[in-house]
Amino acid sequence: MAFLFQHYNFFALWHPEVMLLVIILLVVYFQLLGPLKHRFGENLPPVPTMQKVYFISALVVFYLAMGTPLKLIADDYLFSGHMVQYALLSMVLPPLLLAGIPQWMIQSLWKTRFWYKVLRVATNPPFAIITFNVIFSAIEWPPFLDASLRNDWVYVLESYVMLFSAIFMWWPVMSPVLQKGARKLSVVRKAGTLPELGMISRGYQLVYIFFNFDLMMPALVYIIDTTAPFYKFYIHAPRIFGISALADQQLGVLIMGLSMTIAYVSAFIATYTKYDESHWYE
């Protein structure tokens, strides 16, 4: 780390533009919870303190991933830094963000035709799970990742694409919207019916989490099961942390594998403990 502080300025290390974005989002959030809350409806329930803590934590994680020296390490030096960054963006930030947004705030989005159409498609379970895993696998494909690392704006863009696809992937499990009926898994809906944008049923959640875990494994196995590193950008990067390119690549996979295991197992256990098995005995 001493090398980074000696060779890079404040703007390269701490990204004030990301810090400004975080501050703006925080101010907007509390404005919507306070002075502007009446625009969402009358007699809305107060937002619990823990929900606010979740949202603030999501912003902190976002800044850690996109505004601290971690981003510089991921951009220029270590594949493992890249995987830490993407683990934060895909496995930590989305659940915190969704847990921190009030139901009435989300419901207001699909009152407009544009967000109605976007959320209906993007949060549909089959679409969300396939899209996220295709994007993750594509980003980690060596030629694509090498090319994006050589163009900073491309790498930043793909990071945001990963983030939003992860939010939509977690939506069927962590949606802020509570609804009476179970959400359907099918993309096809009857004409004239409203889209169901809340959680899928508990049983479907268990299956959804299980398959999501499985779909991420092929890319990780491909990256770790090698005797030689194959990300040319990181191979030629300065070895300022004293770790070989191969060890760095394998460490990155272990970091992402551990992160997704903790995230998915935690979600699976939380879902299973709330699963109602009484219908089997009716």
Disulfide bonds with the S-S distance in Angstrom:
none
